[in-house]
Amino acid sequence: MTEDCKHHFRLKTRNLFDRLVRKFGFETIVAIVPASDLITHKRLRNLRKIHSRKKKMQAKDAIDENESDLEESFSVKSRPKRFVNSFYYSWMMEAMSEVVRSDEYTSE
């Protein structure tokens, strides 16, 4: 493949190599690629680095998630203030209407 074609289809070939590496492993794919194609070897090394970074980040996120789950299990969540205020307001309005009704009955 000429350099111009390689540059044009770079993203598509990267996606193909990514799938092949996930399915067959990095070492198998590197063994198949000719040694004279240095650019493809460089791109495969880059894919390996990307995969290793991704695994590290996933492991770190899993650890952080477990720690946050432990912290959340011991903390008490507060109620939303909007709900409390609306509940209190509706309760007060009911109480006031009952007082007004009782005053109407007593004044007669």
PARO-802168 format. One line per 3 residues: number of its first residue (from 1); their letters; for each residue z, y, x negated of N, C-alpha, C, O, CB. Coordinates in Angstrom, 2 decimals. Glycine has a CB too. Example, Ala and Ser with C-alpha at 12.3 -4.5 7.8 and 13.67 -1.06 7.14 Angstrom:
% PARO-802168
1) as) 7.80 -5.69 -13.19 7.80 -4.50 -12.30 7.80 -3.30 -13.20 8.46 -3.32 -14.24 9.05 -4.47 -11.31  7.08 -2.25 -12.85 7.14 -1.06 -13.67 7.87 0.03 -12.90 8.04 1.14 -13.41 5.72 -0.60 -14.08
***
This chain:
% PARO-802168
1) mte) 0.00 -1.17 -0.84 0.00 0.00 0.00 0.00 1.24 -0.89 0.73 1.29 -1.88 1.22 -0.01 0.96  -0.79 2.21 -0.56 -0.85 3.42 -1.38 0.39 4.28 -1.14 1.11 4.09 -0.16 -2.14 4.24 -1.05  0.63 5.21 -2.05 1.82 6.06 -1.96 1.80 6.91 -0.69 2.84 7.14 -0.08 1.92 6.95 -3.19
4) dck) 0.62 7.38 -0.32 0.51 8.20 0.88 0.91 7.40 2.12 1.62 7.91 2.99 -0.92 8.73 1.04  0.47 6.17 2.21 0.83 5.32 3.35 2.32 4.99 3.34 2.96 4.97 4.39 0.00 4.03 3.34  2.86 4.73 2.16 4.29 4.44 2.06 5.11 5.62 2.55 6.11 5.45 3.25 4.67 4.09 0.62
7) hhf) 4.69 6.82 2.18 5.43 8.01 2.60 5.32 8.22 4.11 6.29 8.61 4.76 4.90 9.25 1.86  4.17 7.97 4.66 3.94 8.19 6.09 4.76 7.21 6.94 5.30 7.61 7.98 2.45 8.04 6.41  4.85 5.97 6.53 5.54 4.95 7.31 6.94 4.66 6.79 7.47 3.56 6.99 4.73 3.68 7.32
10) rlk) 7.54 5.62 6.13 8.84 5.40 5.50 9.91 4.99 6.51 10.64 4.02 6.27 9.27 6.64 4.77  10.04 5.70 7.60 11.07 5.42 8.58 10.85 4.06 9.26 11.79 3.31 9.49 11.11 6.52 9.63  9.61 3.76 9.57 9.32 2.48 10.21 9.62 1.31 9.28 10.17 0.30 9.71 7.85 2.43 10.66
13) trn) 9.25 1.45 8.01 9.54 0.36 7.07 11.04 0.24 6.82 11.55 -0.86 6.62 8.79 0.58 5.74  11.74 1.37 6.84 13.19 1.31 6.66 13.83 0.55 7.81 14.74 -0.26 7.59 13.78 2.72 6.56  13.38 0.80 9.02 13.93 0.07 10.16 13.62 -1.42 10.07 14.46 -2.26 10.40 13.36 0.64 11.47
16) lfd) 12.41 -1.76 9.62 12.07 -3.17 9.44 12.93 -3.82 8.36 13.45 -4.92 8.54 10.59 -3.32 9.09  13.07 -3.14 7.22 13.92 -3.67 6.15 15.37 -3.79 6.61 16.06 -4.73 6.24 13.83 -2.78 4.90  15.80 -2.85 7.39 17.18 -2.89 7.91 17.39 -4.15 8.75 18.40 -4.84 8.58 17.48 -1.63 8.75
19) rlv) 16.47 -4.44 9.64 16.58 -5.65 10.45 16.53 -6.91 9.59 17.30 -7.84 9.80 15.46 -5.69 11.49  15.62 -6.93 8.61 15.50 -8.10 7.75 16.76 -8.32 6.92 17.22 -9.45 6.76 14.29 -7.96 6.82  17.33 -7.24 6.42 18.55 -7.36 5.62 19.70 -7.86 6.48 20.49 -8.69 6.04 18.92 -6.00 4.97
22) rkf) 19.80 -7.36 7.70 20.86 -7.83 8.59 20.70 -9.31 8.93 21.68 -10.03 9.07 20.89 -7.00 9.86  19.45 -9.75 9.08 19.21 -11.13 9.48 19.29 -12.11 8.31 19.92 -13.16 8.42 17.85 -11.24 10.14  18.66 -11.77 7.18 18.55 -12.72 6.08 19.44 -12.41 4.88 19.65 -13.27 4.03 17.14 -12.80 5.64
25) gfe) 19.95 -11.20 4.80 20.78 -10.83 3.67 20.00 -10.05 2.62 18.78 -10.20 2.48 21.39 -12.07 3.04  20.72 -9.23 1.90 20.10 -8.34 0.93 19.44 -9.10 -0.22 18.31 -8.79 -0.61 21.14 -7.38 0.37  20.12 -10.09 -0.75 19.62 -10.82 -1.91 18.30 -11.53 -1.61 17.41 -11.57 -2.45 20.66 -11.84 -2.39
28) tiv) 18.18 -12.09 -0.42 16.95 -12.79 -0.05 15.77 -11.84 0.02 14.68 -12.16 -0.46 17.13 -13.50 1.29  15.97 -10.69 0.61 14.88 -9.72 0.76 14.48 -9.15 -0.60 13.30 -8.96 -0.85 15.30 -8.58 1.72  15.45 -8.87 -1.46 15.13 -8.34 -2.80 14.33 -9.36 -3.60 13.44 -8.98 -4.36 16.43 -7.97 -3.56
31) aiv) 14.63 -10.64 -3.43 13.90 -11.67 -4.15 12.44 -11.76 -3.69 11.57 -12.13 -4.47 14.59 -13.03 -3.97  12.18 -11.44 -2.46 10.82 -11.52 -1.92 9.96 -10.33 -2.36 8.77 -10.49 -2.59 10.86 -11.58 -0.40  10.57 -9.16 -2.48 9.82 -7.94 -2.83 9.38 -8.03 -4.29 10.20 -8.40 -5.14 10.68 -6.65 -2.59
34) pas) 8.14 -7.71 -4.61 7.67 -7.78 -6.00 8.45 -6.83 -6.91 8.84 -5.73 -6.50 6.16 -7.45 -6.07  8.68 -7.26 -8.13 9.45 -6.45 -9.08 8.72 -5.16 -9.45 9.35 -4.19 -9.85 9.74 -7.25 -10.34  7.41 -5.15 -9.33 6.64 -3.95 -9.69 6.80 -2.83 -8.66 6.49 -1.68 -8.96 5.18 -4.31 -9.84
37) dli) 7.27 -3.14 -7.46 7.43 -2.13 -6.41 8.83 -1.51 -6.53 9.75 -1.90 -5.81 7.22 -2.76 -4.99  8.96 -0.56 -7.43 10.26 0.05 -7.71 10.78 0.88 -6.55 11.99 0.95 -6.31 10.17 0.90 -8.95  9.89 1.52 -5.83 10.31 2.37 -4.72 10.96 1.55 -3.62 11.98 1.95 -3.05 9.11 3.16 -4.15
40) thk) 10.39 0.40 -3.31 10.97 -0.45 -2.28 12.32 -0.99 -2.72 13.24 -1.09 -1.91 10.02 -1.62 -1.94  12.46 -1.34 -4.00 13.75 -1.79 -4.51 14.79 -0.67 -4.40 15.95 -0.92 -4.05 13.62 -2.26 -5.97  14.36 0.54 -4.69 15.27 1.68 -4.59 15.71 1.87 -3.13 16.88 2.13 -2.86 14.59 2.96 -5.12
43) rlr) 14.78 1.75 -2.21 15.10 1.90 -0.80 16.02 0.79 -0.30 16.89 1.02 0.54 13.82 1.94 0.03  15.82 -0.43 -0.82 16.69 -1.54 -0.43 18.11 -1.33 -0.96 19.08 -1.64 -0.27 16.12 -2.87 -0.95  18.23 -0.81 -2.19 19.57 -0.50 -2.72 20.25 0.56 -1.84 21.44 0.48 -1.57 19.47 0.00 -4.19
46) nlr) 19.47 1.53 -1.42 20.01 2.57 -0.54 20.48 1.97 0.78 21.53 2.35 1.30 18.96 3.66 -0.29  19.72 1.04 1.33 20.13 0.36 2.56 21.44 -0.40 2.37 22.30 -0.40 3.25 19.03 -0.59 3.04  21.58 -1.05 1.22 22.82 -1.78 0.94 24.00 -0.81 0.89 25.07 -1.12 1.41 22.70 -2.55 -0.39
49) kih) 23.80 0.35 0.28 24.86 1.36 0.23 25.22 1.85 1.63 26.40 2.02 1.96 24.44 2.54 -0.65  24.21 2.06 2.44 24.45 2.52 3.81 25.26 1.48 4.59 26.19 1.83 5.31 23.12 2.81 4.54  24.89 0.21 4.44 25.61 -0.86 5.14 27.05 -0.97 4.65 27.97 -1.17 5.45 24.89 -2.19 4.94
52) srk) 27.26 -0.85 3.34 28.63 -0.95 2.83 29.48 0.22 3.31 30.65 0.04 3.65 28.62 -1.02 1.29  28.90 1.43 3.33 29.64 2.59 3.85 29.99 2.40 5.32 31.09 2.74 5.76 28.81 3.88 3.66  29.04 1.86 6.06 29.26 1.64 7.49 30.40 0.65 7.71 31.23 0.85 8.59 27.97 1.14 8.16
55) kkm) 30.43 -0.43 6.92 31.50 -1.41 7.05 32.85 -0.80 6.70 33.84 -1.06 7.39 31.22 -2.62 6.15  32.89 0.00 5.64 34.15 0.66 5.26 34.64 1.58 6.36 35.83 1.59 6.69 33.97 1.44 3.96  33.73 2.35 6.93 34.11 3.28 7.99 34.59 2.54 9.24 35.54 2.98 9.89 32.94 4.20 8.35
58) qak) 33.95 1.42 9.57 34.37 0.65 10.73 35.76 0.05 10.50 36.58 0.03 11.41 33.36 -0.45 11.03  36.01 -0.43 9.29 37.33 -0.97 8.97 38.38 0.12 9.04 39.47 -0.09 9.57 37.33 -1.63 7.58  38.06 1.29 8.50 38.99 2.41 8.53 39.26 2.84 9.96 40.40 3.12 10.32 38.45 3.58 7.70
61) dai) 38.23 2.91 10.78 38.39 3.30 12.19 39.24 2.28 12.94 40.05 2.66 13.79 37.03 3.45 12.86  39.06 1.00 12.64 39.85 -0.03 13.31 41.33 0.11 12.94 42.19 -0.03 13.80 39.35 -1.43 12.93  41.61 0.39 11.68 43.00 0.58 11.24 43.58 1.82 11.91 44.71 1.78 12.40 43.08 0.71 9.70
64) den) 42.83 2.91 11.93 43.30 4.14 12.56 43.54 3.94 14.05 44.49 4.48 14.61 42.30 5.27 12.33  42.67 3.17 14.69 42.82 2.92 16.12 44.08 2.11 16.39 44.79 2.38 17.36 41.59 2.19 16.67  44.36 1.12 15.54 45.57 0.32 15.72 46.81 1.18 15.54 47.78 1.04 16.28 45.59 -0.85 14.74
67) esd) 46.78 2.07 14.55 47.92 2.95 14.32 48.11 3.91 15.49 49.24 4.16 15.91 47.75 3.74 13.02  47.03 4.43 16.01 47.15 5.37 17.14 47.62 4.64 18.39 48.34 5.22 19.21 45.80 6.07 17.40  47.22 3.37 18.56 47.70 2.59 19.71 49.20 2.39 19.63 49.90 2.47 20.64 46.98 1.24 19.78
70) lee) 49.71 2.14 18.42 51.14 1.99 18.25 51.87 3.29 18.55 52.91 3.28 19.21 51.47 1.52 16.83  51.33 4.40 18.09 51.95 5.69 18.35 51.92 6.02 19.83 52.89 6.55 20.36 51.25 6.78 17.55  50.82 5.73 20.50 50.70 6.04 21.92 51.60 5.16 22.77 52.06 5.59 23.83 49.26 5.88 22.36
73) sfs) 51.86 3.94 22.34 52.69 3.05 23.14 54.14 3.53 23.19 54.86 3.18 24.12 52.63 1.64 22.59  54.58 4.32 22.20 55.95 4.81 22.18 56.09 6.23 22.70 57.21 6.71 22.86 56.48 4.73 20.79  55.01 6.90 22.96 55.10 8.27 23.45 54.99 8.30 24.97 54.35 7.43 25.57 54.00 9.15 22.81
76) vks) 55.61 9.29 25.56 55.57 9.45 27.00 54.60 10.57 27.31 54.69 11.67 26.76 56.99 9.75 27.58  53.68 10.29 28.18 52.69 11.29 28.54 53.25 12.18 29.65 53.90 11.69 30.58 51.36 10.63 28.98  52.99 13.45 29.54 53.44 14.37 30.58 52.40 14.44 31.69 51.22 14.15 31.48 53.70 15.77 29.99
79) rpk) 52.85 14.83 32.83 51.94 14.98 33.95 51.11 16.24 33.77 51.55 17.19 33.12 52.71 15.03 35.29  49.95 16.25 34.32 49.16 17.49 34.26 49.86 18.58 35.08 50.31 18.32 36.19 47.72 17.25 34.79  49.95 19.76 34.53 50.67 20.84 35.20 50.00 21.25 36.49 50.68 21.64 37.45 50.79 22.04 34.28
82) rfv) 48.71 21.17 36.54 47.99 21.56 37.73 48.41 20.68 38.92 48.57 21.17 40.03 46.47 21.47 37.50  48.58 19.38 38.66 48.99 18.46 39.72 50.41 18.79 40.17 50.69 18.82 41.36 48.89 17.00 39.24  51.30 19.02 39.22 52.69 19.32 39.55 52.76 20.60 40.36 53.47 20.65 41.36 53.55 19.42 38.27
85) nsf) 52.06 21.63 39.94 52.09 22.90 40.66 51.52 22.76 42.06 52.07 23.33 43.01 51.32 23.95 39.88  50.43 22.03 42.21 49.85 21.88 43.54 50.77 21.06 44.43 50.87 21.33 45.63 48.47 21.23 43.46  51.43 20.05 43.87 52.37 19.25 44.64 53.55 20.11 45.07 53.97 20.07 46.22 52.85 18.04 43.82
88) yys) 54.08 20.88 44.14 55.21 21.75 44.44 54.83 22.78 45.49 55.60 23.05 46.41 55.71 22.44 43.16  53.65 23.36 45.36 53.18 24.36 46.31 53.05 23.77 47.71 53.49 24.37 48.68 51.84 24.95 45.85  52.44 22.59 47.81 52.27 21.97 49.12 53.63 21.58 49.71 53.82 21.69 50.92 51.37 20.72 49.03
91) wmm) 54.56 21.15 48.88 55.89 20.79 49.35 56.62 22.03 49.87 57.28 21.98 50.91 56.70 20.11 48.23  56.50 23.14 49.14 57.13 24.38 49.56 56.53 24.90 50.87 57.25 25.38 51.74 57.00 25.45 48.46  55.22 24.79 51.01 54.57 25.26 52.24 55.03 24.43 53.44 55.24 24.98 54.52 53.04 25.19 52.09
94) eam) 55.17 23.12 53.25 55.67 22.28 54.33 57.09 22.65 54.69 57.45 22.72 55.87 55.59 20.80 53.95  57.91 22.88 53.68 59.30 23.25 53.93 59.38 24.59 54.66 60.18 24.75 55.58 60.08 23.31 52.61  58.55 25.54 54.25 58.56 26.85 54.89 58.09 26.75 56.34 58.65 27.41 57.22 57.66 27.83 54.12
97) sev) 57.09 25.92 56.59 56.61 25.78 57.97 57.67 25.12 58.84 57.79 25.45 60.02 55.30 24.97 58.00  58.43 24.19 58.28 59.51 23.56 59.04 60.59 24.58 59.36 61.15 24.56 60.46 60.10 22.39 58.27  60.90 25.46 58.41 61.90 26.49 58.65 61.42 27.44 59.74 62.20 27.82 60.61 62.20 27.27 57.35
100) vrs) 60.16 27.81 59.69 59.61 28.71 60.72 59.64 28.04 62.07 59.98 28.67 63.07 58.17 29.13 60.36  59.30 26.76 62.13 59.33 26.03 63.40 60.75 25.94 63.94 60.98 26.12 65.14 58.74 24.62 63.23  61.70 25.65 63.06 63.09 25.54 63.52 63.60 26.89 63.98 64.41 26.95 64.91 63.98 24.98 62.40
103) dey) 63.17 27.99 63.36 63.56 29.33 63.80 62.97 29.64 65.17 63.62 30.29 65.98 63.11 30.38 62.77  61.76 29.19 65.44 61.12 29.43 66.73 61.88 28.72 67.84 62.05 29.26 68.93 59.67 28.96 66.70  62.34 27.50 67.56 63.07 26.75 68.57 64.46 27.32 68.79 64.96 27.29 69.92 63.16 25.28 68.17
106) tse) 65.10 27.84 67.76 66.45 28.38 67.90 66.44 29.76 68.54 67.43 30.14 69.17 67.14 28.44 66.55  65.38 30.51 68.40 65.35 31.87 68.96 65.08 31.86 70.46 65.30 32.87 71.12 64.29 32.69 68.25  64.62 30.77 70.99 64.32 30.72 72.43 65.51 30.50 73.22 65.43 30.43 74.44 63.34 29.68 72.74
***
